[in-house]
Amino acid sequence: MVVRKRLTPEESRSTALEAARALLIETGPQSVTLKAVSARIGRTHANLLHHFGSASGLQRALAEHLARTVCETILQAVHASRAGLGSAREVVDLAFDASDREGAGALTSWMLLTGNEDALDPIISVIHDLLDELTPTEPPEHIAERRLHRETLSLVLMALGDALIGAALAKSLGLPRDAARERATAMLEASLAEHQTA
């Protein structure tokens, strides 16, 4: 008889979210189900139902988990970039990789297509928290014009769009695969230069 280690509620949720993340990357958002995740971590379906309520609840928690993880990393990269220790391209790559390789773009589309629009609320909330953390370092005139908000909107939309159709569109236009990343980098570099001279 195999005795399973008893996990705290936090450990159980964290383990389930990591398994869901792995499934998302390996086989796509349609595979992020309570049954698949419970099988992967050796827990019961009822256990996951207790923590997430439904498959859409699991997807919502996964979306928030991904957004929080990525935004924390982006925050560090932005601070490093502003201090001259990092680059705008690093920030762009983090956002684009989260949407593409980490599956956030596919998960977002899946949630919208399956009628789980409210699952986007935690993503938007996490991005808003990131902006709140970054805004105090903005000069007052930039806060008034909400420049950082506009740049964030552009970067997130570019990253999501690139994850969904970037490869096919770049190819059809005869552009390199990283053309959208280059445009986003140029946008952030111009903003950083303006921020440093303000």
Buried (B, 14 or more C-beta within 10 A) or exposed (E): EEEEEEBEEEEBBEBBBBBBBBBBEEEEBEBBBBEBBBEBBEBEEEBBBEBBEEBBBBBBBBBBBBBBBBBBBBBBBBBBBBEEEBBBBBBBBBBBBBBBEBBBBBBBBBBEEBEBEEBBEBBEEBBEBBBEBBBEEBEEEBBEEBBBBEBBEBBBEBBBBBBBEBEEBBEEEEBEEBBBBEBBBEBBBEBBEEBEEE
